[in-house]
Amino acid sequence: MAVLVTGGAGYIGSHVGHALLDRGEQVVVLDNLSTGNRACVGEDAVFVEGDIADDSLVGSLLRHHAIRSVLHFAGSIVVPESVADPLGYYENNVVRSRALIQACVGAGVEHFIFSSTATVYDAEAPQPLAEDERKAPISPYARSKLMTEWMLEDVSRAHPMRHMVLRYFNVAGADPQGRTGQSSPRATHLIKRAAQVALGRVPQLDIFGTDYPTADGTGVRDYIHVADLAAAHLLALDALRAGAPSAVYNCGYGRGLSVRDVISGVERVIGGRLAVLESARRPGDPPVLISDPSRIKRALGWTPRHDDLDEIVRSAIDWERRFNTG
Ligand code: UD1
């Protein structure tokens, strides 16, 4: 009985795929390789290149491998791209997720885990953000994620399939064993960019905004090591298998680091200075996003093991060194 991982060649999906294989699960990865990297998929996984909206392909995979649990990572994640192409984002993230969910319901899948985002929350709400805090997604990307959350909520009322939604804060770092990492050539994440600058592949790091109402004027985020995030998925799967009801969980450490804190961390790790350029705010960036992770700790027993900026940065640089995305 295998587990289906959609988007399993992508950044987070590939880490979860390795974590599942590491504990002896059978893994089927479905990825259209639009942004994913085949080399990041574990060798012991069954890899299928294809689309989550291909009903006959998904239906036959679910039946052939007797799949009862699906972890759904496939989707588009770049906020400015979603603003420029909202219909593309609704197609990719909502319409195709709907097709996948329908195929899952039709094939009797029992458990569904969905990658959501901290950007569904109202960024003006008091921090840290608990799961029940008010929602105000502003980008098509964030709205597409919240729409899919709602679809799952409605589906779980009408059908036996139970789900868990994991709302990621700022995921960073790479597999401690070096098997996978962030390999999207167009990645815009702060720690990924900082690693590229540290290796001299990008001339300098832009600091987007130094006039935020934060202690040092730069944006504050809750950076979580991708290995701890992968562990959260395994716990969510275990809970669903043990009969837990559908639920939503924040995934973050509950502490904020500014852009300048991250730069200092990178400088500590490389033992040198990082070339930076103070720039204007990036449109749409909220000043602060920090999670309240108490629910996932309490309900799933999630315990962070890599809550250390230097470790996150070191793993990101190690991966970048190994995987030259330019
Ligand atoms: C990220 C995720 C988003 C997720 C959110 C949750 C992506 C592409 N974005 O967005 O999906 O919902 O976390 O919190 O996965 N910065 C710089 N210079 C840079 C890059 C970033 O100063 O070159 C700053 C940004 O202004 C921000 C912080 O660093 O203050 C983090 O930015 P970034 O890593 O791009 O993530 P988010 O925009 O927070």
Boltz pocket constraint, residues with backbone or C-beta under 6 A from the ligand:
constraints:
  - pocket:
      binder: B
      contacts: [[A, 77], [A, 78], [A, 79], [A, 117], [A, 118], [A, 119], [A, 168], [A, 169], [A, 170], [A, 171], [A, 188], [A, 189], [A, 190], [A, 191], [A, 193], [A, 205], [A, 206], [A, 207], [A, 208], [A, 209], [A, 218], [A, 219], [A, 220], [A, 221], [A, 259], [A, 282], [A, 285], [A, 286], [A, 287], [A, 289]]
      max_distance: 6.0
